Amino acid sequence: MALLLSLPSTLAPAIAQSGSPPAVFADQGVPPFCSWRNVTGATQGTAGFAEGNSTMWITYYYAYPGQLLHIKGQYPYARFMAFTVQPVSRDDSGAVRFVTTGSAHLYDMDIRPDKGSINPFAPGADRNASKRFYNVWIRFKPLTGKPRGNTLFGGASGLGALSFRVYGPDKGRDAKGGMPLPTIDKWIFHSDGSKPDIVHLPLCSSVSRLSASAISQQLSKAFAKAPPDTWKPLPSSGQDSLQDYSLLAARLPSRSNLTVLRFVAPSFPNTWYGRRITGHEQVRYWSVCAYGLTSGRSNGCVADYQAHLDTHGYVTIVVGDDSLRPKAPPALRSANWLSFGREQQSVLIYRQLIPARGFTQALPGPTGSDSGLRPRMGPYYPTLTTCTSGDWSAGRCRPS
């Protein structure tokens, strides 16, 4: 294949031993020649129902047993970070499809810092520590027993994606959380049992936004069949693939009225202002985002640190056409506004990331059921109420 001719000669035996990789990424060799080719997130204008306060960078690879990958980095000033490896494919149009089956994750709190450094995501740790270095290994082999050290095991062979994501950068920090992107400084190939071949990957000179049309189409079809104004648990999929990550989705079929949500906001570490993660919070992060049903593009989000609460700890979010945006009645001046957007139908997604083990009123997990959801969640359940702009302004539309 033409791709093999462009590989360093030392890699040819390793590739040939396990079969030639498919030439599906014309702009990046597989194995990769540079790191973090794609970026995706709502702030980058990416569709695919991307979360509004997270960004993900992606490196593609062709995995087979015997590969090792070494990453060096610094913990970002942010709410959350993670590495993920997962299988991917490309359809006839060239759109990337992420496959959740076979994915593996390594979270910030599970990554031990280098000697002399501090992991700011550890409960009670100094989030402003200047020394915040870490090293991570990725092994392309099935995990047997408990994982040891800072190692992520990706057992699936074939075409895949390594993702690095950052949620909720601190105030004044960029999407990377004020730190450089991690360095993939060693890609190690064991070709024939002798001395391994080692490739050092520079950062890609240019980063392109991920085309997430396949993700948008898949989710749009699922949402279109959902009952209107009704919450349904949504399995994490595509670029949202994470463990301990729960989603509720509701289709809003009409822009002629307002939709009002109300629920008790779970406690969270307000890292936006530099506060520490104590380990006693109910969730690491939560948000409510509105999207266009057809495009999957974000119309805005209310994240935990942005939400206005009333004196009882409830958050009220009003979703509607901007032309109908009313003045809040005196009793509900703490309400938050989300735009319905320009499309004929909208989708709401309520997310929770890493709920505490003792928080039994959290959203159901990726495989959870909506059966008995409201009784189990109690006041943390996000009630949905539809009303007119006039009723809202007159104070006649208070969710139960």
N, C-alpha and C positions, 0 to 999 in steps of 0.2 A: 504493500500500500504506500501511497505517496507520503503519508504521515510518518512512516518508519524512516524514510530517507532524511527527514528533518530532525530526528532524534539524535542525541549524542551517541557516538558509536558504542560507548560502554553500556548503554541501556538496551541495545538491540538483543543480546542474549536473553535478558530478563523478560522482555516483551514476547519474544518468540517462544519461550518456554511455556507461557500460559495463554498463548493466542493473541492475535493482534487486536488492539483496541479499535473501536469504531471511530471513524473520522467524522464526528458529528459537530465538533466545535471548531469551526474554521478559524476563529479568532484566538484560539488558545489550544496549544498542544495538549494531548492526553497521553502520558502524564503531563502535568502542567509545567510551563516554562516560567510562569510568574504567578503571584498569589493575589487573591481578591479581585477577580475580573469583573464580577457583577455586584451591584448594590440594589437593595430593595427596601421599600418603606413608604409610608404615606407621604412623608415630607419630601421624598424624591419623585412624587407624582406617580408612584407605582400602583397599579390596580391589584386585584386579587384580595380585596378586603383586608389590606394591611393595617396593622395597629398603628395608631397615630403617633405614638411616642417611642417607637422602636425602629431600629435600623439593623439590617443584616447584610453582611458581605459574604461572597460565595467564591470558592475555588472548586473547579471540577477536576475529577481524576478518573482513572480506570484502575480499579483495585483488583488485586489477586494476592493469594497467600504469600507472605514473605516481605511485604512492604512495611516500612516503618516511617513515621513522620514525626518530626520534632518541631515544636512551636515555642518561641520565646516571646514574652509580652509583659505589659504592666497593667494591673487591674485598673479599669476606668473609674472615673468619678461618676457613678451612675447607680441606679436602683438594682440592676441585674445584668449579668453577662453569662453567656453559655457558648459552648462549642457543640456542634451537631454534625454527625456523618449520616447520610441517608442515600439510598438508591435514587437515581433520577433517570428519566427518559426524555426523548424529544419526539413530538408528533410530526406529521408530514409538513406542517406549516413552520416547523422549527421552534415552536413554543416548548418551554421546559415544563416537565411534569415531575413534581416531587412525590416520591412514594414513601408513605409513613411506615409501612411494614419493613422491618429491618433497620430502622433508624436507631441511633444511640446518642446519648447526651452526656455532657459533663458540665455541671453547674459551677458557678463562682465559688460557693461556700465549700465545695468539695475539692477545690484546687489548693494544695498546700503552697505557701509562698516560699521563695528562695530564702536561704539563710540570711538573716539580718533584715528581711523585708516583712511586711505585714499584709495580711489579707483583709482589706477593709469591709468585706462582706461577712466576716465572721462575727457572731453576736458580741456586741460590746467593743469591737475593735475601733481604733482610731481611723476614721474615714479620710482624714486629711494627711495621713502618713506620707512622707516624701518617698520612702523606699517601699515599692509595691510591685516587685518583680516576681515572675513565676515561669515555670517550664512545664510543658505538657507533651506527652507522647501519645501518638495514635497508632494502634496496632491493627492491621487488617487481618484479624483472625477471630474466631468465636471465643467468647469469654467462657472460661471454665473456672468455677469457684468464684470467690469474691475478688473484685478488682483491687489491684495493689498500686499504691502511689498515684501520681497524676497521670493516669493512663486511661484513654478512651478506646474501647474495643469496637471496631466496626467489622462485623462478621460477614457482611454481604460482599460478594465479588462482583465485578463489572463496573459499569458507569455509575458514578456517584458524585455527591457534592459535600464539601466541607464548608460549614457555615459558622460564622462568628457573629453573634448578635448582642446588641446593647439596648437595654430598656431604660427610659427615664434618666437622661443625663442630668447632672446637677445644674443648678442655676448658673448661667454664664459659660457652660461647657458646650462644646460642639457635639455632633451626633456620635462621635467616637468616645465621648466622656472625657475629653481633654487629654487623651493619651494617643500615641501613635497606634496604628493597626498592628496586631501581633505579626511577628516575623516567622515565616515558615523557613527556618534556616537549614533544615536537613530533610531531604526526601531520599530514603535509603532503600535500595533494591538488592535483594539477595538473588542473584541470577543462577548460579550453578553450584552453590555451596562453598565457593571460595570467598575471597575478599569482597565485601559488598560494594556496590556502586553508590555514590553519594552525589546528589544534586542539591545545590543551594539556590533557593528561589528568591529573586528580587520581587519587590512590589510591582504590580502591573503599572506601566506608565500612564495608562488611561483606564478609568473605571466606567462601565456602562450600566445603565439601569436595566434591571431584569424585565423581560417581557413576560407578564403574568397572565396573558389572555386565557391560557388553558385553565388556570386556577379560577379565574373569574367566571368562565363559562360553566365549569363544573359546579361551582357553588351557586351561581345564578339559577341553574336548573333545579337544584335542590330547594332553594328558597321559594321559587315560583310555585312549588307544589305544597308549601307549608300553609297551614291555616292562618288567616290574617289576624294581626293583633294578638298573637299567642306565642308565648315563649316555648322554644324547643331546645333541648341540649344539642350541641353541635360537636361532633367528633373533631378533634384537631386534625388538620389536613394540610398538605402542601407545605408552604413556608411557615405555617403556624405550628408545625409538628414540635411539640415539647411534652415531656412528662409533667405532671402536676400543673397542668394548664387547662382551665375549664372555661367553656363558652356557652352562653345562651343566645339564641338568635330569634328575632321576631320580624315578620314581614309587615310593613305598613303600606296598605294598598291605595290610600287616598291622601292627597295633599290638601283637601278642602277643609279638614279639621285639624285639631291639635291632638297629639298623643302625649300623655303625661305619665312619667315614671316616678315612683317613690319607694324608697327602701332605706333601711338603716345601713349606713356606710361602714364596712368592715374597717378595723384599725389597720394601719400600715406605717412603715417607717418613712417619715417625710424627708427623704434624702435630698429633695430639691433645695432645701435650705441647709444642707450639710449635716443633718442629724444622723446619729448612729443607728444601725440595725441592732435592736436589742434581743431579738429572738422571741419576744412575747407578743409580737403583732399577729393579728388574725390572718392576714395575707401579706405577701411581699408587694403585690401591686394589684390594682383593679382599675378598670376604665369602662366607659360606655361610648361607643362610636356609631355614627350614622353613615350609611353608604348608599350609593345608587345601585338599584337592583341589577341593572343590565351591565354596567361598566365595572362595578366593584370598587369604584373610587371613593375615597373618604370625603364626606361632607363636614367632618369635624369630630372631635372627641372631647369628652369630659373625663380627664384622668383624676385619680384620687386627690392629688395635691392641688388640683385646680377647682375642685368641687366646692360650692358654697353649701353649708349645712345649716339646718335650723337648730334651735336650742336643745332639741331632743336627739340630735345626731342623725336626723333623716336628711337624705339628699333628694331633691326634686329636680327632674330634668324634663323640659318641655321641648318637643320636636314638632316643627311645622314649617310651612312655607314662610320665607322671610317677609313676604308682604302681609302676613297675618300676625306678625310678632306683636304680642300685646304687652301692655304694661302690667306688671304683677300687682295683684291686690296687696294691701298692706300686710296681710297675714302670711303672704308667700313671697316676700321680696328676696328671699334667699334662693329662688328658683334659678336653674341653669338653663341656657338655651342651646339647642342644636338645630341646624338647618336641615330641612327635608331634602334640599338639593333640587336640581333641575329635572330629574327624571320623574316618570309617572308613578313609580313605586320606590320605596326606600326600605332599607334593612337596618335594624338595630342589632348590635352585638355587645353583650355585657361579658367582660372577661375578668377572671381572677387567676393570679399566678402564685403558685406555691402557698396554698392554704396551710395553716398550722394543723398539726395532727389532732389537737383538741378542739378545733373549730368545726363542730359537727353541723353547723348551719351554712357551710360553704356550698358553692355550686357543685353539682355532680361532676365527677371526673369525666375524662374523654369517652368512657364506655358506660356512663351513668344513664339512668332513665328519668323521664319527667314524671313518673308515677309518684304521687304524693309529694311533689316537690315543694309546693307552697306550705303545707303543714310542717314539713321537716325544716324548712328554712326560716319559718316564722317571720319576724319583722325584717329580716335580711332579704326576703323575697321581693323582687322588683315588680310591684303591681303596675299594670297598664290600664290607663283610662283614656277614653276618647271624648273630646268635647269641642265646642265651638270657641272661637276666640272671644266672643262676647261673654260666654259663660265663665271663661277663665278670668277675664278682667273683672267680672262682677263677683268673683269669689265663689262661684257655684260649681267648681270643678276641682274638688280636692280629692285625690285618690285615697281609697280606704287603706 
